[in-house]
Amino acid sequence: MNLDDYQRAALRTLNPALDERDRLLDAAAGLTEEAAEVLGLVRKRVFQQRQVDEAKLVEELGDVLWCLAVTADSLGIPLSRVAEANEAKLRQRHPEGFRPKPARGPESWSRSLKE
C-alpha cells in the first residue's frame, strides 16, 4: 500500500459530525495524544526494562499515522507529498547520511539561540 492509498482508506473512518475546522483540530490534537501513547510505551521499554508488545506499538504507531493522514488531508496535502518533502529535506541536510557534529560549548549557545 502506498501512502496516498492509505490516506484515502483512512478518510473512510472520519467522524461525519465534524466540520472541516473541527476535523483538522481533532486530527492535529490526535497526533499529540497518540504520539504520547507511543512515547509511554517506549519509556516503559527503555527506562523500566518492561516488555512492550510489538502489536501494541504497531497499533499506536498506526493511530499516529491515521492522525497524520487526516491532518494532511484537512490541509489539502497528500501524504505522499509530506513524505517526499521530508525525504528531500533529509537528503539535503545529510547528503551522506547522518553524521553527528562535534559538541559546541556554552559560549556558543546564546549565539545559536539568536541564529
Backbone as CSV, one residue per row, in Angstrom:
resi,resn,N_x,N_y,N_z,CA_x,CA_y,CA_z,C_x,C_y,C_z
1,MET,0.850,-1.177,0.000,0.000,0.000,0.000,0.892,1.235,0.000
2,ASN,0.583,2.202,-0.846,1.349,3.442,-0.816,0.647,4.443,0.110
3,LEU,1.332,5.536,0.389,0.824,6.495,1.370,-0.502,7.132,0.964
4,ASP,-0.657,7.445,-0.319,-1.907,8.069,-0.747,-3.075,7.082,-0.684
5,ASP,-2.817,5.815,-0.970,-3.855,4.787,-0.809,-4.267,4.686,0.658
6,TYR,-3.271,4.698,1.536,-3.575,4.657,2.965,-4.399,5.875,3.373
7,GLN,-4.001,7.045,2.902,-4.713,8.274,3.265,-6.178,8.191,2.841
8,ARG,-6.419,7.715,1.634,-7.810,7.571,1.171,-8.573,6.574,2.044
9,ALA,-7.936,5.471,2.392,-8.584,4.470,3.243,-8.888,5.040,4.631
10,ALA,-7.954,5.809,5.168,-8.149,6.400,6.494,-9.330,7.366,6.502
11,LEU,-9.517,8.078,5.406,-10.586,9.075,5.342,-11.972,8.445,5.401
12,ARG,-12.071,7.156,5.137,-13.372,6.477,5.220,-13.880,6.422,6.658
13,THR,-12.978,6.611,7.618,-13.353,6.447,9.025,-13.510,7.777,9.764
14,LEU,-13.647,8.859,9.011,-13.829,10.174,9.636,-15.173,10.277,10.342
15,ASN,-15.211,11.068,11.376,-16.454,11.360,12.074,-17.247,12.356,11.217
16,PRO,-18.384,11.947,10.651,-19.133,12.839,9.762,-19.761,14.032,10.478
17,ALA,-19.807,14.009,11.796,-20.399,15.119,12.542,-19.458,16.321,12.642
18,LEU,-18.184,16.124,12.304,-17.222,17.218,12.431,-17.176,18.044,11.149
19,ASP,-17.164,19.372,11.318,-16.956,20.234,10.145,-15.460,20.271,9.840
20,GLU,-15.079,20.982,8.784,-13.680,20.994,8.345,-12.733,21.497,9.439
21,ARG,-13.121,22.560,10.108,-12.274,23.120,11.166,-12.076,22.128,12.300
22,ASP,-13.176,21.523,12.744,-13.093,20.590,13.866,-12.383,19.305,13.474
23,ARG,-12.534,18.892,12.219,-11.823,17.700,11.741,-10.322,17.945,11.802
24,LEU,-9.885,19.125,11.352,-8.468,19.471,11.399,-7.964,19.505,12.838
25,LEU,-8.692,20.174,13.695,-8.272,20.281,15.091,-8.246,18.916,15.771
26,ASP,-9.259,18.099,15.518,-9.319,16.767,16.113,-8.128,15.921,15.678
27,ALA,-7.812,15.942,14.389,-6.702,15.135,13.885,-5.354,15.658,14.372
28,ALA,-5.181,16.977,14.367,-3.910,17.556,14.818,-3.699,17.310,16.314
29,ALA,-4.739,17.457,17.101,-4.631,17.166,18.530,-4.377,15.681,18.743
30,GLY,-4.993,14.864,17.916,-4.784,13.422,18.000,-3.340,13.026,17.756
31,LEU,-2.646,13.772,16.908,-1.221,13.494,16.680,-0.451,13.529,17.997
32,THR,-0.694,14.555,18.783,0.000,14.682,20.062,-0.430,13.580,21.027
33,GLU,-1.715,13.355,21.104,-2.233,12.323,22.016,-1.670,10.946,21.682
34,GLU,-1.725,10.578,20.414,-1.261,9.250,20.018,0.259,9.139,20.095
35,ALA,0.977,10.220,19.756,2.434,10.197,19.892,2.832,10.026,21.355
36,ALA,2.055,10.617,22.254,2.325,10.459,23.685,2.125,9.009,24.120
37,GLU,1.171,8.324,23.521,0.975,6.909,23.840,2.170,6.086,23.374
38,VAL,2.705,6.412,22.196,3.916,5.735,21.712,5.065,6.026,22.673
39,LEU,5.215,7.278,23.059,6.272,7.655,23.995,6.147,6.881,25.304
40,GLY,4.937,6.722,25.799,4.736,5.978,27.036,5.202,4.535,26.918
41,LEU,4.929,3.914,25.784,5.368,2.528,25.570,6.889,2.442,25.452
42,VAL,7.475,3.389,24.742,8.935,3.407,24.595,9.583,3.655,25.953
43,ARG,9.004,4.552,26.722,9.518,4.847,28.066,9.530,3.595,28.941
44,LYS,8.443,2.847,28.899,8.381,1.603,29.676,9.468,0.632,29.240
45,ARG,9.683,0.556,27.947,10.678,-0.375,27.402,12.098,0.053,27.765
46,VAL,12.405,1.350,27.609,13.775,1.827,27.798,14.120,2.044,29.265
47,PHE,13.281,2.756,29.991,13.629,3.148,31.349,13.169,2.165,32.418
48,GLN,12.170,1.367,32.118,11.658,0.426,33.109,11.959,-1.019,32.745
49,GLN,12.655,-1.207,31.630,13.025,-2.540,31.146,11.831,-3.499,31.131
50,ARG,10.679,-2.968,30.758,9.471,-3.793,30.684,9.270,-4.257,29.257
51,GLN,8.699,-5.428,29.124,8.350,-5.940,27.811,7.187,-5.110,27.261
52,VAL,7.312,-4.708,26.028,6.244,-3.964,25.358,5.848,-4.779,24.148
53,ASP,4.584,-5.105,24.080,4.065,-5.918,22.998,4.216,-5.188,21.666
54,GLU,4.850,-5.833,20.700,5.045,-5.219,19.392,3.717,-4.875,18.737
55,ALA,2.715,-5.707,18.928,1.396,-5.430,18.346,0.827,-4.123,18.897
56,LYS,1.075,-3.837,20.168,0.595,-2.590,20.773,1.343,-1.389,20.179
57,LEU,2.652,-1.544,19.970,3.419,-0.478,19.328,2.912,-0.216,17.912
58,VAL,2.672,-1.281,17.165,2.165,-1.141,15.799,0.806,-0.449,15.811
59,GLU,-0.043,-0.828,16.757,-1.368,-0.214,16.868,-1.265,1.289,17.132
60,GLU,-0.432,1.665,18.085,-0.305,3.086,18.435,0.373,3.878,17.323
61,LEU,1.388,3.297,16.685,2.019,3.966,15.544,1.012,4.131,14.410
62,GLY,0.138,3.161,14.239,-0.922,3.273,13.238,-1.878,4.409,13.558
63,ASP,-2.180,4.598,14.842,-3.040,5.718,15.233,-2.370,7.056,14.910
64,VAL,-1.053,7.136,15.125,-0.310,8.347,14.758,-0.405,8.573,13.255
65,LEU,-0.232,7.498,12.485,-0.306,7.604,11.027,-1.683,8.067,10.578
66,TRP,-2.745,7.538,11.205,-4.110,7.958,10.869,-4.281,9.462,11.110
67,CYS,-3.838,9.922,12.268,-3.970,11.345,12.587,-3.163,12.205,11.619
68,LEU,-1.979,11.751,11.244,-1.168,12.486,10.283,-1.858,12.539,8.925
69,ALA,-2.406,11.408,8.491,-3.091,11.352,7.195,-4.283,12.297,7.156
70,VAL,-5.060,12.332,8.221,-6.250,13.188,8.265,-5.848,14.658,8.392
71,THR,-4.826,14.941,9.201,-4.360,16.319,9.314,-3.898,16.834,7.956
72,ALA,-3.084,16.050,7.279,-2.583,16.457,5.961,-3.743,16.657,4.986
73,ASP,-4.682,15.730,4.965,-5.826,15.856,4.053,-6.644,17.103,4.383
74,SER,-6.824,17.374,5.658,-7.597,18.554,6.064,-6.947,19.838,5.586
75,LEU,-5.650,19.789,5.371,-4.902,20.945,4.874,-4.713,20.887,3.357
76,GLY,-5.315,19.860,2.731,-5.228,19.720,1.279,-3.897,19.180,0.788
77,ILE,-3.202,18.432,1.640,-1.863,17.942,1.300,-1.871,16.416,1.233
78,PRO,-1.498,15.844,0.087,-1.385,14.387,0.011,-0.245,13.899,0.916
79,LEU,-0.451,12.774,1.553,0.554,12.210,2.450,1.855,11.918,1.700
80,SER,1.764,11.532,0.449,2.985,11.275,-0.326,3.820,12.552,-0.471
81,ARG,3.164,13.689,-0.582,3.902,14.959,-0.688,4.654,15.252,0.602
82,VAL,4.039,14.952,1.739,4.697,15.140,3.032,5.955,14.274,3.088
83,ALA,5.820,13.007,2.706,6.954,12.077,2.745,8.057,12.503,1.777
84,GLU,7.676,12.892,0.571,8.671,13.310,-0.423,9.409,14.564,0.019
85,ALA,8.689,15.534,0.564,9.324,16.774,1.024,10.260,16.501,2.194
86,ASN,9.854,15.625,3.088,10.697,15.301,4.230,11.951,14.554,3.788
87,GLU,11.791,13.638,2.854,12.955,12.890,2.352,13.926,13.829,1.661
88,ALA,13.422,14.790,0.893,14.283,15.763,0.218,15.024,16.629,1.236
89,LYS,14.330,17.045,2.296,14.959,17.852,3.343,16.079,17.067,4.016
90,LEU,15.813,15.794,4.318,16.827,14.968,4.971,18.022,14.718,4.054
91,ARG,17.743,14.504,2.772,18.819,14.290,1.803,19.700,15.530,1.715
92,GLN,19.084,16.715,1.725,19.848,17.962,1.669,20.639,18.177,2.958
93,ARG,19.999,17.909,4.072,20.633,18.138,5.374,21.761,17.140,5.640
94,HIS,21.563,15.902,5.191,22.529,14.826,5.445,22.805,14.063,4.147
95,PRO,23.503,14.677,3.181,23.683,14.046,1.876,24.409,12.702,1.933
96,GLU,25.238,12.505,2.921,25.971,11.236,3.041,25.458,10.416,4.214
97,GLY,24.263,10.705,4.660,23.733,10.046,5.852,24.062,10.866,7.081
98,PHE,23.455,10.538,8.175,23.643,11.308,9.401,25.063,11.143,9.933
99,ARG,25.653,12.263,10.291,26.954,12.284,10.951,26.865,13.337,12.061
100,PRO,27.067,12.906,13.310,26.969,13.880,14.399,28.036,14.968,14.272
101,LYS,27.652,16.173,14.630,28.589,17.293,14.646,29.262,17.324,16.009
102,PRO,30.476,17.859,16.068,31.140,17.981,17.374,30.317,18.866,18.315
103,ALA,30.346,18.531,19.590,29.616,19.320,20.586,30.181,20.728,20.634
104,ARG,29.287,21.674,20.828,29.691,23.063,20.969,29.542,23.461,22.428
105,GLY,30.459,24.271,22.900,30.461,24.667,24.301,29.432,25.728,24.628
106,PRO,29.278,26.022,25.927,28.280,27.002,26.384,28.436,28.376,25.761
107,GLU,29.676,28.750,25.401,29.877,30.091,24.829,29.153,30.257,23.502
108,SER,28.854,29.163,22.819,28.167,29.272,21.528,26.651,29.135,21.659
109,TRP,26.162,28.763,22.833,24.731,28.514,22.993,23.900,29.759,22.764
110,SER,24.297,30.859,23.375,23.495,32.077,23.204,23.513,32.532,21.750
111,ARG,24.650,32.350,21.072,24.739,32.707,19.661,23.823,31.795,18.845
112,SER,23.760,30.518,19.191,22.900,29.566,18.483,21.426,29.933,18.616
113,LEU,21.050,30.432,19.781,19.657,30.803,20.003,19.264,32.004,19.148
114,LYS,20.216,32.832,18.808,19.935,34.015,18.009,19.905,33.719,16.522
115,GLU,20.494,32.579,16.114,20.560,32.224,14.685,19.240,31.798,14.149
